Amino acid sequence: MAGFKKLIFIQIISWLLCVAAGSYFISISFDTAVSDAQKSAQTTVTKYINDLSLDDISAQNLKQSIADGKTFSSFTLRDYQGAEIFSINPPTQLPMFADFVLSNFNSVRPQFAVNDASDIKVEFVLNIEHLASQLQTSLFIVILISAILVIIPIILMKSIFYHLNKNISTTVADIIDIYINQNQVDNDLETALDGTRLKKMGKDLVPSFNRLSHFLKNKNEDIQSAAMTIKHEAYKDVITSLGNRNMFVEYYEKNIENTEQSTFGSLAMVRCSELQAINQSRGYQKGDEYVKGVADIIKHISGTYTGSQVFRLNSSDFAVVLPHIPLKEAERFGENLQSRFTQYQQNQELSSVANTGIVGYEKGKPLGELLSVVDNAMSMAQSKQVNAWHVQRETDLVNNVSAGFGNQNWRKVIKEVIESKRVHLVMQNIMPLGKSIKAYAEVQVRFKTEDNQVLPTASFLAMAEKLDMAIEIDRLIIDSSLEKVKSRNLSEKFFGLNVTASSAHNDQFVIWLERRLLKDTHIASKLVFEVSEFGLQQNIKASKRFIDMVHRVGARVTVERFGVGLTSFKFFRDLKPDFIKMDASYTRGLEDDKNNQYFMRLMVDLAHRIGVSVFAEGVESQEEKHIIETLCLDGVQGYYIEKPKDI
């Protein structure tokens, strides 16, 4: 568009130059014509008056002959002395343009003629009206023609420019459409344009568009590569390098739920049963190693099945897809997992490793329904034995669609454990870091089935809490612990017993516990009840009643997993615990974490001011123990200090 404006400007300048040149040449011609006319008039008048005398000239006749103004615009007759005899100025007005000419051209001027006898003098001005009119007409024609010669090309050029621009725009748009519709044209655009009108219109544009095409392809490949990298990182579990829950959902929706092809197979969910316990007792680094070990076992076993896929859904759950594997064959998969998990358990000295729930799937099965069924299968597996698996078939849920069947089975298992008192007690000592420090051994519990198989502790306690059976479990643990202390004559040692917050906040449980401890007051003074900080903060008033009761009977209280909740000075002032046990997350990597060191030191100073001792749990290395000693804590607990052992 800028080029077109420049072109118009050049045309206007050319037009002005053309008009100026035309006017110049017309003016020169006009001046020449006037000069010739004046010379002719001079000769004619001189010749005329030489043949006459003044007496011969009739003034009246002369006036009549020149009064019409067609020959002269003015005429003056004088005698030989120069006196004016008569003067004629015709009334005819010259055109405005003639006045301009008379005033601007020297050739239009008064003329004089004298006869030979010198008795006649004539002064006259030639009438150039007709010459001026011709000049005006000529100039008008020149201007008109020049304007036409300028305007027509401009109009033509504008039209050509418009159509050219439209054709280019259409051509570019069509080429872009071809580029997009043909999936970015695998070959050159020149090939795509063959046999079309674009071949002719856009052939000059093809090289440029080919360059653009290759550039966009390269950029697209870079973008896709970057997107795939980002997606891969977003869909990858950091610890195991497996696909995460997002990748599992995408895979299931694409290959099972929304696939057009007929498909079936088995889905297994594997749940790490000891992750929470390992994180608390051994540290998160050991917990990560445990998760990696479970993942390696799952990948090794599932790798023998064609097309199998393994995903880590959350911190403790894995999903395994076994395409085209019926449930009968999936049972062998469960057996192989259990066998390998048992080996890993023995090598790592764990209470358990993982449980497996298995269900079948088919095309179009909604993922939500399938996960509900496999979660039910997981509950069944956890209620069996250590590292157990369970296959859930559709026929098992004909009259019970929800996950209630698994809950009912858990309720039955927990009830059998309570009635048969099938608990196994172990303890883990807390090492005091000063001679005047009083520490104790924490009692830990393992639950067994009627076949003497150890149940996954974390799953057992979680289900007991879910089914409102935690209070009965706490009673069982306290009763069993007191009986063990009495039977083994361990009344001189101090023992710590874990109590759930739901039990500590239950009035009936508090009344029962007080009566139970009053029966054995000499043992009650050797007991320390551990309750989580988060649980105590859920109901400060009920927590205070529980702690006051414990203190009345001579026992003590430890706030465990300290630092996870919203710690405040008011918490200490109101509850007045005897010990606090820092959460294991503060111990992991403590030698390199200045923030955790500062927080622990702050808590130690605050606790010591009000007479509260501070312990650290999850100590796994000499470096961690050394830092804890420099921070003036009162005791340490963890696998580096001592592993759980039988009472």
N, C-alpha and C positions, 0 to 999 in steps of 0.2 A: 504493500500500500504506500510506503514511503517512496518507492521508486516511481509509482504512478503520479504522485504529487509533484515530484521533481520533473517528470515529463511534462505535466501541465504548465509548470512554471517556465520551462524552456519554450513551450509553444507560445505562451503569452509574450515572452521577450521577443521571439521571432516575429510575432504578429506586429508588435510595436515597431520593430525595425523595418518591417515591410511597409507599414503605413508611412513611417517617416521617409523612407526612400521614395515611395510613390509620390508623396506630397512634394518632395524636393524636385523630382523630375518634372512633375506637372507645373510647379511654380516657375521653373526655368523655361518651360515651353510657353507658359502664359506671358512671362516677361518678354520673351522673344517675339511673340505674336503682337504684343502691345507696341513694342519698338517698331516692328514692321508697319503696323497700322499708322503709327505717328509719322513715320517717314513718308508713307504714301500720302497721308493727309497734308503734310508740309509741302510736298511737291505739288499736289493738286491745288492747294490754296494759292501758293506762290504763282503758279502758272496762270491761275484764274485772274488774280488781281493785276498781273503784269499787262494783261490785255485791256484793262479797264482803267478809267480815271475815277476819282472820287465822285465827280458829277454823274458818271455813268451808272454808278451803283444806286439802286433804289433801296433806300432803307426799309421801306415797307415790304418790298419783295424779298429782300434778304431776311427780314424778320420772319416772314411767312415760311421761307424755305428751311429755316433752321430752328424754328420755334418748337417743332415736335420733339426735339432733343434726341432724335435717333442717331444723328451724326456727331453732334457736339454736345458735351455736357455743359459748356459755357462758350460764349463767343462775344468778343469786344472789338469794335471798329474805332480807330483813332485817325486823326488827320496827321499831316506831316509834322506838326508841332507837338504831337503826342496827346492832344486833347481828345477826350472820349466823345465820339459822335453818338454811339448807342451801345448798349450791352444787353446780352440775352442770357438768362439763366433759366433753362426750362424747368418746369415744375416736377418733371419726372424724377422720382427718387431711386437712386441706385440701390441694389440689394445690400444688406448689411455686410455680406462677405466682400462686395465690391469696395465699400468704404474701407474695409480692412486692407484690401489689396492696394488701394490708392494711397493709403497711409504708410504702407510697408514696402512698396516697390517704387524705386526712383524713376522707372521708365514712364510711369503715369504722371506727367507734369505738364504745366502750361507751355504752349508753343507760340512762336511769333513768325509772322510773314510780312515782308515789305516789298512793294512793287519797285520796278526799276526807277520810276520817277520820284520815288520816296515821298509820294504824297498820300500813300495809303499804308496804314499799319493795321495789321490784324493780330489779335491775341485770342487764342482758342485752346480749349482742352477737349481732347478726343473722348467721346462717349464709349466706355468699355463695358457697359452693362452686359451686352451679350457675351463678351469675352469672359467677364467675371462669372456669369451664370454657367457658361460652359466649364470654367474652372471648378466652380462649386459642384456641378454635376459630376465632373471627372473625379474630384476628390471623394465624393460620396460613394461613387462606384468602386474606387480603389479601396476605400475603407470597408465597404460591404463585402467585396470579393475577398479581401484579406481576412475579414472576420469569418467568412464562410470557410476559407481554406484552413483557418485555425480550429474552428469549432467542430467541423466535420471529422478531422483526424482525432480530436479529443474524444468525441462521442464514439468513434469507431474503436479507438484504443481502449476506452473504458469498457465497451461491450466485449472486446476481445479479452481484456484482462479479467472481466467478470466470468466469462465462460471458461477461460483458462484456469482461473482459480477454482471454479466449481468442478471442472474436470479433474484437477489435481486432488481436490478434497475427496471427490467420489472415488478416485483411483486409490488414494491412500486408505480410505475407509474400507473399500472392497478388499484390498490386500491384507489389511488388519483382520477383517472377517475371515478371510481364507486362513490366515495364520492361526487364528483362534479355533475355528471350526475344524481344522485338520490337525488338532492337538499339537499345535506349535510346529507343524510341518517338519517331518523327519528329514526330507531332502531340502534342496535349495528352493527358494520361492519361485525361481524361474521355471522349475519343473511344475510347480503347482499352478502357474499361470498359463501353461500350454493349453491351447484349444479354447481360450476364453478371450473376451474383449479386453481383458486386462493385459493380455500379452502385448497388444499394440499400445494401449494407453500408458501402461506402467513399465515398459521395458527399460526406460532410462532410470526408473526408481529401483529396479530389482537389485542392482549391486549394493545400494545403500541399505535396502531392507534386508538383504542377505547378511550384511554386517550386523545390522540391528538384531536379526534373528539369532545369529551365533552368539552375540553379546548377551541377549536375554536368556538363551539356553544355558550359557555358562553361569550367568548370575542365578538362574533358577536352580541349577545343579548345586551351586554353593548354598543357596537358601535352603534347599531340600536337605542337603547334607547337614547344615547347621541345625535345621528343625529336627532332623532325625537324632542328632547328637543331644539336643536339648530334651527331646521326648524320651530318648533312651535314659538320660540321667534322671528325668522326672519320673520315669516308670521303673527305675531300678532301685532295689534295696541296697543300701550302702554297705551293710555288714556282709551279706551273703552274695551280692551281685545278682540275685534273682529278680525277676519281675515282681513289682509290688501289687497292691490291691487294684490300682487303676488299670494296670496292664491285664490283670486277671479278668476284670469286668469287661474290658474291650475285647479280649480274646473270646470270652464266653458268648458275648452278644453277637460277635461276627461269625464264629465257627459252630455255635450250637443253637443259640436261641433264635437267631434270624437267618440262619443259613438256608439256602434253597435245596441243598442236597440232604438226603436222608442220612441221619447219623445217630449213633448211640455210644455209650461207654460208661465208665465208672469215675466218680469223683471222690477223692479221699481228702479228709481234713486231718492234719497232724498237729497236735497241740503239745508244746513243751510244758511239761508238768512242774519242773523245778526252777524255772527262770527267776521267779520272784524270790524264792528262797536263796538261790545262788547269788543274786544281786545284793541281797541283804547281808548274807553271811560271808561271802567270798569277794564281793566287789563286782562292779559292772564290767570290768575287763574280763573276768572269768565268765561272767554271764554272756558276753559277746562270743567268747571261745566256745561256750556250750551251745549257743545258737548255731554257730558255724559247723560244729560237729554234727548236730542234728540235720542240718541242711545237706552236708556231705553224704550222710547215710541215705537220706531221701533221694538225692540225685543219683547215687550209685544204684539203688534198688530200682527206681523208676526208669533208669537208663536202659534197662533190658526190654522195655516195652516200646514198640514203634510209635513215634509221634507223641510221646508223653511230654507233658509240660508241668513245670514246678514253679509256684509263686509263693512269696511270703506276704500274707495278708495283713499281719500286724506283728507286734513284738513277739508273740508266742505261737501264732497259728500259721501253718503252711497249707496250701491247696495243691493237690496233685490231680491232673486230668489224664486219664488213661483212655484214649480214643479206641472204640471198637473192642473193648475188653468187658466181657460180661461179669456179673457179680461173682459167679463161681470162681472165675480166674482171679478176680480181685481179692478173694479170700487168701490166696497164696501170697499176694502182694502184702497183705496185712501180717501174715505169719512171718514173712521174711523181714519186715520192718521190726516186728517185736523181737525177733532173734538178734538182730543187729543192735537194737536199742539196749537189750539186756547185756550184751558184751560191752557196750560203751559205758553202761552203768557201773559194771564191775571195775572197768579200767579207771574210771574217774571217781570212784567211791561216792556215788550218788544214791539217793533213796529211790529215784525213778528217773526216766528220761522223757518219754512222750507217749501219748495215746493217739489212736487213729480211729476215726469214724468214716465209714465208706457207704456211699449210696450210688444207685444207677441213675443215668440221665439219658434223655432222648431229645430229638429235634423239637424246638419250640418250647422247651421247659423253661418257665421263668426262673431267673436266677434267685430271686427272693425266696420262692418256694423251696428250691433245691437247698439253699443254705439253711433254711429252717429244719429241713429233714436231716441234713448232715450234722447239724448241731445237736439234734436229738440222738443221732448215732454216737456222737462224741460223748454225750452224757452217759450213754449206756457203756461205752468202753471204759470211761473213768471209774465207773462203779464196779468194774470187774476186779482188776488186779493191776499191778505195776506193768506199764508198757502194753497194756491190752489193746485189742482192736475189736470193732463191732461193725457188722454189715447190716444196714437198715434197709429192708425191702418194703415195697409199697403195701404188700399184704399184711405187714405187721402193724400198719397204721390205718387199717380200714375203718375201725371204730374210734380212732383217736388221731385226728389229723394234726393237732398241735404238738408242740414239744413236751406236753405233759407226761407222755409215756416215760421219757427219760427222767423227768423229775420224780415221778412215782417210784421208779426203780432206785433212784438215789435215796429217796426217803426211806425205802425199805432197807437199803444197805446201811445207812446211817443209824437207823433204829436197831438193826442187828448188832452193830458195833457197840452201841450204848448198852443194850441188854446183855451182851456177852462180855462187855468190858475188854474188848480186844484192842488194847492200846499197848504200845511199846515205848518206854521212856528212855531218853538219852539226855546227856547234859553236856554243856560246853562252858568251861570256866571263864570268868573275867579276871585277867591278871591285874592286881593292884600295882600302881606305879609309885607307891610310897608306903613306908612301914606303918603309918597310922591310918591308912586307908582301909576301909572295910568293903570287900567285894563279895561276890557270890557266883554261883554256877547257875546258868539258865537251863531250865528243864525244857526239852523239846520232845514232841510227841510224834509217833508213827502209828498209823491206823492199819489194821489188818482185816482181811476177809475171812470167811469161815474156812477157807482153804489155806489160811495162814499166809496169804499173799499180801504184800504191802500195797496199800492204796496211795495214789498221788496225794501228798499232804495238802498242797495248795488248792487242788481241785476239791478235795474233801471239805476243807474249811470254808471254801467259797460257796459250795452247795449247801452246807449246813447253815451259813448265814442267809443264803437266798431262801431256804425253806423254813426259816425261823426256828432252827434247831440248834443255834449256836449256844444258847444258854445251857441246854442239856449236855452239849459237848464240853463246855467249860466246867460244869459240875463233875463230869466224868474225869476230866484231867486233874482237877483239884483233889478229888477223892482218891484217885489212883496214886497221885504224888504223895499225899499224906500217908497212905498205907505203905508206900515204898519206904518213906523216911522212917516210919515206925518199925517196920519189919527188918530193916537193915541197920537200925540203931545209928542213924545219921543225924541225930538231933543237934549235934554240935556244928554242923555245916549250915551255910546259908544257901537257900535255893530261890531262884526266880521263876515265877509261873505267869504265863501269858493269859490275859483276860481280854475278851473282845469288848469294845465300847458299848455294844448293845446290852451285854450282861451287866457291865458296870453301871449303866443307867436304868436298869430294871430293879424296881423296889423289891420285888419278891426274891430276886437273886441276891441282892445285898443283905436282906434279912436272913436268907439261908446261909450265906457265907459267914456272916457274923456268928450265928449259932454254931456252925461247923467248926470255926476256929476257936471258939470258947471252950469246946470240948477238949482241945489239945493246945492249951495256952503256951506250953513250953516249946511246941513246934511252931506255933503262930509267930512267935518273936523271931524265928529264923527264916521267915518267908518274905519275899519281895514280889509284889504283883506288878507286872508290866502291862501298861495300856498305851496305845499309840497317841501321839500328840493330836493328830487330826481328829481321832475319835473323841478325845476328851473335850476338844473345843466345840464339838457339835452341841453340847449341853453343859455349860460351865456349872450351873447350879447342881445338876445331878452328879456331875463329876466330883464336885466338892463334897457332897454327901458320901460318895463312895470312899474318897480319900480319908475323910474324917473317921468313918467307920473302921477302915483298915488301921489307922493310927490308934484307935481306941483299944483294939485287941492286941496291940503291940507289933503289928506287921508294918511293912514299909511299901512305898510306891515308887516305881520308875516310869518316867515318861519316855517311851521308846520312839524310834524314828523321829527324833527331835530335829527341828529345822525345816521340815516339810510343810508344816502349817504356818499360820500367821503368828509368829512368836512375838510376845510382848512382855514387858515387865509386870503388867497387870495379871498376866497368866500365872507367873511365879507367886505373886503376892496373894492371889485368891486361892490357888490350889495347894501351894506349899508342898511340892513333892520332895522325896528324899534323894532321888537320883534322876539324872537325865542321861539318855543314851543317844548320842549324835547319830543321825541317819548315815548309813554306809556311803551314800553319795558324796558326803563331805570328806570321806577318807580316801576315796579313789583318786590317785594322782595328787595327793595332798602336797607332796614335796615341790610340785611345780605350780600349784594353784595358790597364789598369794591372797586372793579374795576369800577362799575357804579358810585359810590360815587365820586371816583377820577376824572372820566371823566366829570361828571356834574360840579364839583367844578372848573375844568380846563376851561370848557366852560363859566361858570359864570364869572371868572376872565377875560377871553379874551373878552367876550361880554361887560362887564362893562367898560373896558378900552376905548371902542369906542362908548359908549353910547347906547348899546343895552340891553333891558330888557329880562330876561329869565323866562319862565313859565314852569310848569310841568303839564302834563295831565295824566289822568288815575289814579288819587289818590283814593285809596279805603279804606285806614285805617288810624287811628290816628298815628301809628308808621311811616308810609310813610310820612305823613304830617310833623311830627316832624323832621325827617332826612332832608327833603327838606328845612325846616326853618334854620337848622344848616348849610346847604350848601349855604345859602344866596341867594336863588332864589327869584324872585320878585313876583311870584303869583302861585297859584295852581288851578287845575280844575279836576273834577271827581265826581263820585257818592257819595263819602264821603262828599264832599263840597256841592254839589247841583245836583239834578236830572233835566233833561230837563223839561221845563214848557212852557206853552203858553205865547206868548208875550202879 
